[in-house]
Amino acid sequence: MSTRREARERALSLCYELDVRGLGVDELLGDLPVPPDEYAVALVQGFDEHREEVDALLRKYSEHWALERMPVIDRAVLRLGCYELGWERDLSTAVVISEAVELAKQYSTKDSGRFVNGMLARIAVDLRPPESGR
């Protein structure tokens, strides 16, 4: 049993692979020699089910950045974080953003952590208004 952080890392690699290889989730998961952690699968499937809504939010809040021009890792981190903010309501906003920032710092460019933090913080205000308490 992996931790949620490990599951997010695995989900990030799967989202990256979905983007780069242009596969469907079922095809990607079916090709894996070992099935990923349940939470990683839930994140990737959840994002895929809400891909249009997630990408619309990212486009809305990415000033001066076309979604397609973002580094693939940043885009994958943002997609997972946005999905968690919008559809995984049991997680606190701070945890979602913090985990996404750490993934961006670890796997992307030196400026990615700040970029991811700013994007998800703005999206969180939209998806989780302060009165919601999360």
N, C-alpha and C positions, 0 to 999 in steps of 0.2 A: 504494500500500500504506500503510495507516494504522498508527499505533502501537496498542498494546493499550489505552492510555488513551483514545485517540480512539474505538476500537471499543467500549469500555465506555460512553463518553458516548452513542454512537449506540444501543447496547443499552438504555441508560436511557431514551432518548426513545421507543424502540419498546415497552418494557415499560409506560411511562406511557400510551402510545397504546392498547396492549392493554387496560389497566385502564379507561381512560376511555371508549373506544369499544365495549368488550365484544366485540371481534373475536377470531377464532382466529388463530394465528400464520400459517398458510398464506395466509389471506385478507389479513391485514395486509401480509405480504411481497409478495404478488401485486399489491397496489394501489400499491406504491412505483414511482415513475418510474425510479429508479436503485437497483440492489440494494446493500444495505449490505455492509460488510467481512465477510469470512468469520467472523472471531471474534465480531463483533456478532451475526450470525445464529446461530452456535453457542451463544452465551450465552442468547439469547432462546428458541431451540428447546429448549435444555437445561433452562432454568427451566420452560418450559411442560410438558415431559415429566415433570418432578418437582414440579409445582405443589402437589399435595396434601401431599407430604412437606415441602416448603419452608414452606408456609403453616402446617403443623402445628408445625414448629420455631419459627416466628415467634410463633405464639400461645402456645406453651409458655414462651418467654422474655420476652415483652412484659408485664411486670408493670404492671397498672393501665392498659393500653392495648389496646383491641380493635383487631385488625388493620384492620377496616373504618373505624375512626375516625382512623387515622394519616394524616398528609398523604400524598397520592398519590405525591409524589416520594420521600419517606422510605420508603414501602412498596416502591416500585420498586427503590430502592438496596438495601434490605435483602434483597429477593428475589434480586437478582443476586449480592450478596455471599454470601448463604446458599448459593445454588446453587454458586458457585465453591468455597466451603469444603467442601461435601459431595461434589461430583462432578468437580471439576477439581483432582485431587490433585497435579498437577505444579507448581502455584502455591504459593508459601509463604504461610502464614497471615498474616504481617506485610504482605505485598504486597496480599493481598486486602482486609484490613481498612483499610489505608492508602488504597488507591484508592477504596474505598467512602466513607470519611470525607471525602476530598477532593471527591468528587461531591456528597455531602450539603452540605458547606460552600458549594460553588459554586452549587448549584441550589435549595437549600431554605432553611429558616429558620436564624437564628443559633445555635439550640440543636441543630440536626439532627446536626451532626458528632459531638457528645458522645453523643447518643442512639444513633446508628448504631454508634459505636465500642463503647459498652457492650453493646449487643445482640449484635453480631457476636463480640465477645470471649467472651461467655458461650456463644454457640452453638459457637464454635471449640473450647472445652474439651470439649463434648459430641461434636462430629464429629471432632476431631483431638486426642485425648488427648496430653499432653506427651511420653509415651514414643514417639510416632510420629515425633518429630524434625522435624516440619514446622510 
